[in-house]
Amino acid sequence: SSGSTQSTGRVLGDAQFCSATYRLFKLPVDYKKYGGGKVIYNGQLPGHEEEFQVDHLTCLRAENPTCLSGELVTLLRASRLAEEFEFDPSAETVCCVKVTEGENPFDVIQQKREKGEKIESACCGPKTGCC
C-alpha cells in the first residue's frame, strides 16, 4: 500500500539499492594463461543468436571479431562454452584492452542514466540488445 511505501521511504531516506550478479569460474589447475586476443562468437547459443553479453562491459556480437583481455580469453577458453568461440592466436600480442577492475555498480548505473541508456532490471533470458 502507498502508506507503507511512504513510511519505508522516511526510514530509508536517500538509500539506494543495486543488485549485482557475479559469475565465478574455477579454472582447471593446469590451465594455460593466454594473452589478450581477438575472439569471434559464433552466434549458436540458444536465445543469444545475435550477441552474447559476457558482463556489463563486454558484449560479443555474432561473427564480429572482438578484442578481449588475456583474463577473459583464458576464462572463455577454459569454459564449457569454448566451442562457441573462435580464438585468433595471431592477435595475442597486438590486441590491447583496458580492463576496469572493482567498478562500483552504483557508478555504472549512474553513468548509464547520465547517457540516457536503458538500465536493465535483469540480464536473464533472451534480449534484443546489450545491457
C-alpha positions as YAML, in Angstrom:
chain: A
units: angstrom
residues:
- id: 1
  name: SER
  ca: [0.00, 0.00, 0.00]
- id: 2
  name: SER
  ca: [1.14, 3.57, -0.53]
- id: 3
  name: GLY
  ca: [1.10, 4.27, 3.24]
- id: 4
  name: SER
  ca: [3.71, 1.60, 3.91]
- id: 5
  name: THR
  ca: [5.77, 2.79, 0.92]
- id: 6
  name: GLN
  ca: [5.83, 6.33, 2.30]
- id: 7
  name: SER
  ca: [6.82, 5.16, 5.78]
- id: 8
  name: THR
  ca: [9.56, 2.96, 4.32]
- id: 9
  name: GLY
  ca: [10.80, 5.95, 2.35]
- id: 10
  name: ARG
  ca: [11.03, 8.03, 5.51]
- id: 11
  name: VAL
  ca: [13.05, 5.34, 7.27]
- id: 12
  name: LEU
  ca: [15.41, 4.66, 4.34]
- id: 13
  name: GLY
  ca: [15.89, 8.28, 3.29]
- id: 14
  name: ASP
  ca: [18.00, 8.53, 0.17]
- id: 15
  name: ALA
  ca: [19.39, 4.97, 0.41]
- id: 16
  name: GLN
  ca: [19.95, 3.30, -2.94]
- id: 17
  name: PHE
  ca: [19.82, -0.38, -3.80]
- id: 18
  name: CYS
  ca: [21.50, -2.29, -6.57]
- id: 19
  name: SER
  ca: [21.57, -5.96, -7.45]
- id: 20
  name: ALA
  ca: [24.76, -7.33, -8.97]
- id: 21
  name: THR
  ca: [25.35, -10.85, -10.23]
- id: 22
  name: TYR
  ca: [28.85, -12.24, -10.07]
- id: 23
  name: ARG
  ca: [29.84, -15.14, -12.26]
- id: 24
  name: LEU
  ca: [32.53, -17.13, -10.52]
- id: 25
  name: PHE
  ca: [34.65, -19.53, -12.51]
- id: 26
  name: LYS
  ca: [37.05, -22.10, -11.24]
- id: 27
  name: LEU
  ca: [39.79, -22.64, -13.77]
- id: 28
  name: PRO
  ca: [41.40, -26.08, -14.04]
- id: 29
  name: VAL
  ca: [44.63, -26.48, -12.08]
- id: 30
  name: ASP
  ca: [46.60, -27.00, -15.29]
- id: 31
  name: TYR
  ca: [45.02, -24.18, -17.32]
- id: 32
  name: LYS
  ca: [47.14, -22.17, -19.73]
- id: 33
  name: LYS
  ca: [47.04, -18.42, -19.20]
- id: 34
  name: TYR
  ca: [46.53, -16.66, -22.53]
- id: 35
  name: GLY
  ca: [47.35, -13.13, -23.57]
- id: 36
  name: GLY
  ca: [44.72, -10.77, -24.92]
- id: 37
  name: GLY
  ca: [43.39, -11.58, -28.34]
- id: 38
  name: LYS
  ca: [40.61, -11.40, -30.85]
- id: 39
  name: VAL
  ca: [37.60, -13.62, -30.25]
- id: 40
  name: ILE
  ca: [34.69, -14.32, -32.57]
- id: 41
  name: TYR
  ca: [31.38, -15.51, -31.10]
- id: 42
  name: ASN
  ca: [29.62, -17.95, -33.46]
- id: 43
  name: GLY
  ca: [26.04, -16.97, -32.51]
- id: 44
  name: GLN
  ca: [24.97, -20.56, -31.78]
- id: 45
  name: LEU
  ca: [23.81, -20.25, -28.15]
- id: 46
  name: PRO
  ca: [20.00, -20.51, -27.98]
- id: 47
  name: GLY
  ca: [18.49, -17.18, -27.08]
- id: 48
  name: HIS
  ca: [21.74, -15.37, -27.87]
- id: 49
  name: GLU
  ca: [21.95, -15.72, -31.64]
- id: 50
  name: GLU
  ca: [22.77, -12.04, -32.27]
- id: 51
  name: GLU
  ca: [25.04, -11.34, -29.32]
- id: 52
  name: PHE
  ca: [26.42, -12.77, -26.10]
- id: 53
  name: GLN
  ca: [26.63, -10.44, -23.08]
- id: 54
  name: VAL
  ca: [29.66, -11.57, -21.06]
- id: 55
  name: ASP
  ca: [29.35, -8.82, -18.44]
- id: 56
  name: HIS
  ca: [28.19, -5.21, -18.23]
- id: 57
  name: LEU
  ca: [31.25, -4.07, -20.19]
- id: 58
  name: THR
  ca: [31.61, -6.85, -22.75]
- id: 59
  name: CYS
  ca: [29.13, -7.74, -25.47]
- id: 60
  name: LEU
  ca: [30.23, -10.12, -28.22]
- id: 61
  name: ARG
  ca: [28.22, -9.72, -31.42]
- id: 62
  name: ALA
  ca: [27.88, -12.84, -33.56]
- id: 63
  name: GLU
  ca: [30.56, -13.20, -36.24]
- id: 64
  name: ASN
  ca: [32.17, -9.90, -35.20]
- id: 65
  name: PRO
  ca: [35.83, -10.06, -34.06]
- id: 66
  name: THR
  ca: [36.23, -8.50, -30.60]
- id: 67
  name: CYS
  ca: [39.47, -7.74, -28.79]
- id: 68
  name: LEU
  ca: [39.47, -9.14, -25.24]
- id: 69
  name: SER
  ca: [41.84, -9.12, -22.29]
- id: 70
  name: GLY
  ca: [44.02, -12.15, -21.56]
- id: 71
  name: GLU
  ca: [41.99, -12.84, -18.43]
- id: 72
  name: LEU
  ca: [38.74, -13.06, -20.40]
- id: 73
  name: VAL
  ca: [40.32, -15.09, -23.22]
- id: 74
  name: THR
  ca: [41.64, -17.56, -20.62]
- id: 75
  name: LEU
  ca: [38.24, -17.79, -18.95]
- id: 76
  name: LEU
  ca: [36.36, -18.39, -22.24]
- id: 77
  name: ARG
  ca: [38.87, -21.00, -23.42]
- id: 78
  name: ALA
  ca: [38.52, -22.91, -20.14]
- id: 79
  name: SER
  ca: [34.72, -22.66, -20.01]
- id: 80
  name: ARG
  ca: [32.09, -25.14, -21.19]
- id: 81
  name: LEU
  ca: [31.24, -22.55, -23.88]
- id: 82
  name: ALA
  ca: [34.70, -22.61, -25.51]
- id: 83
  name: GLU
  ca: [33.37, -24.26, -28.67]
- id: 84
  name: GLU
  ca: [31.08, -21.25, -29.23]
- id: 85
  name: PHE
  ca: [34.11, -19.00, -29.88]
- id: 86
  name: GLU
  ca: [36.92, -18.80, -32.39]
- id: 87
  name: PHE
  ca: [40.18, -17.61, -30.86]
- id: 88
  name: ASP
  ca: [42.70, -15.80, -33.05]
- id: 89
  name: PRO
  ca: [46.13, -16.63, -31.59]
- id: 90
  name: SER
  ca: [47.93, -14.30, -34.02]
- id: 91
  name: ALA
  ca: [46.31, -11.31, -32.30]
- id: 92
  name: GLU
  ca: [47.54, -12.16, -28.77]
- id: 93
  name: THR
  ca: [50.48, -9.77, -28.86]
- id: 94
  name: VAL
  ca: [48.83, -6.87, -30.70]
- id: 95
  name: CYS
  ca: [45.40, -6.82, -29.06]
- id: 96
  name: CYS
  ca: [45.21, -4.48, -26.11]
- id: 97
  name: VAL
  ca: [42.23, -3.97, -23.82]
- id: 98
  name: LYS
  ca: [41.99, -1.79, -20.73]
- id: 99
  name: VAL
  ca: [40.14, -3.69, -18.03]
- id: 100
  name: THR
  ca: [38.40, -1.85, -15.23]
- id: 101
  name: GLU
  ca: [38.52, -3.82, -12.01]
- id: 102
  name: GLY
  ca: [36.42, -3.26, -8.92]
- id: 103
  name: GLU
  ca: [33.85, -0.99, -10.56]
- id: 104
  name: ASN
  ca: [31.12, 0.30, -8.30]
- id: 105
  name: PRO
  ca: [27.73, -0.89, -9.65]
- id: 106
  name: PHE
  ca: [26.10, 2.34, -8.45]
- id: 107
  name: ASP
  ca: [28.55, 4.33, -10.58]
- id: 108
  name: VAL
  ca: [27.81, 2.14, -13.61]
- id: 109
  name: ILE
  ca: [24.07, 2.72, -13.21]
- id: 110
  name: GLN
  ca: [24.55, 6.47, -12.72]
- id: 111
  name: GLN
  ca: [26.73, 6.70, -15.85]
- id: 112
  name: LYS
  ca: [24.07, 4.86, -17.87]
- id: 113
  name: ARG
  ca: [21.39, 7.25, -16.55]
- id: 114
  name: GLU
  ca: [23.50, 10.27, -17.47]
- id: 115
  name: LYS
  ca: [23.98, 8.93, -21.01]
- id: 116
  name: GLY
  ca: [20.25, 8.16, -21.29]
- id: 117
  name: GLU
  ca: [20.98, 4.45, -21.73]
- id: 118
  name: LYS
  ca: [18.45, 1.81, -20.82]
- id: 119
  name: ILE
  ca: [19.03, 0.22, -17.43]
- id: 120
  name: GLU
  ca: [18.09, -3.44, -17.48]
- id: 121
  name: SER
  ca: [16.22, -4.81, -14.50]
- id: 122
  name: ALA
  ca: [17.83, -8.21, -15.01]
- id: 123
  name: CYS
  ca: [20.10, -9.93, -17.50]
- id: 124
  name: CYS
  ca: [18.21, -13.20, -17.60]
- id: 125
  name: GLY
  ca: [16.86, -14.79, -20.75]
- id: 126
  name: PRO
  ca: [16.92, -13.66, -24.38]
- id: 127
  name: LYS
  ca: [17.29, -9.95, -25.04]
- id: 128
  name: THR
  ca: [17.18, -7.71, -28.05]
- id: 129
  name: GLY
  ca: [20.25, -5.66, -27.14]
- id: 130
  name: CYS
  ca: [23.25, -5.44, -24.89]
- id: 131
  name: CYS
  ca: [22.93, -4.25, -21.32]
...
